[in-house]
């Protein structure tokens, strides 16, 4: 599998996808058509327009799957899949509603590159459980695409902005997840991404990340860090039937 899992669509202060353009050009070499999944946002056409404009310089055709009465047909005919950002609960509910889970998995496992941004990166994990989003809709399950066997937390703050807040910090939230689930969580800072090329995984972008494991101190990572060992994760989730199907518990 070839995956590019971005924390977000742009580096702080930069234009959409500009920070990842050279990596995208390399990943999408030979790709003519990309199936774009915009369901994480309400404005499907506007979301698709923004992404298409940003990727125009790559000389690829971006096709929104929402434009077909059978969205899966767009995925099946494409050379790559791009799942955009927005609300992860809305996105996962739509993937189930339009029967896109299995077609996306099949396309990626057959060699189609998968690009995810924010909520689209959450979808590559076994479960939705490490999203930052409010559950504005209720998907039928928290089980996601399970393209990688560990969890990712996009938009992880480079400095804990809630440090003086009376409520919980992002680290507290991830610690609570690890109390119930023994699965590594990679916190991707804004402008960073994880690139997976078959059995290799590397941290890329313009920012770092923090890796959380149960009963271990978090580890801060710099761009270029080799994270290939995460691809052999043997994680366990509580009540797999509720939050992660049998393909997500290894």
HELIX and SHEET records of a PDB file:
HELIX    1   1 UNK A   18  UNK A   20  5                                   3    
HELIX    2   2 UNK A   21  UNK A   27  1                                   7    
HELIX    3   3 UNK A   44  UNK A   54  1                                  11    
HELIX    4   4 UNK A   56  UNK A   58  5                                   3    
HELIX    5   5 UNK A   65  UNK A   67  5                                   3    
HELIX    6   6 UNK A   71  UNK A   77  1                                   7    
HELIX    7   7 UNK A   88  UNK A   97  1                                  10    
HELIX    8   8 UNK A  101  UNK A  109  1                                   9    
HELIX    9   9 UNK A  119  UNK A  123  1                                   5    
HELIX   10  10 UNK A  170  UNK A  180  1                                  11    
HELIX   11  11 UNK A  228  UNK A  232  5                                   5    
HELIX   12  12 UNK A  240  UNK A  243  1                                   4    
SHEET    1   A 7 UNK A  61  UNK A  64  0                                        
SHEET    2   A 7 UNK A  33  UNK A  37  1                                        
SHEET    3   A 7 UNK A  80  UNK A  83  1                                        
SHEET    4   A 7 UNK A 113  UNK A 117  1                                        
SHEET    5   A 7 UNK A   2  UNK A   6  1                                        
SHEET    6   A 7 UNK A 192  UNK A 197 -1                                        
SHEET    7   A 7 UNK A 200  UNK A 205 -1                                        
SHEET    1   B 4 UNK A 151  UNK A 156  0                                        
SHEET    2   B 4 UNK A 185  UNK A 189  1                                        
SHEET    3   B 4 UNK A 209  UNK A 212 -1                                        
SHEET    4   B 4 UNK A 219  UNK A 221 -1                                        
END                                                                             
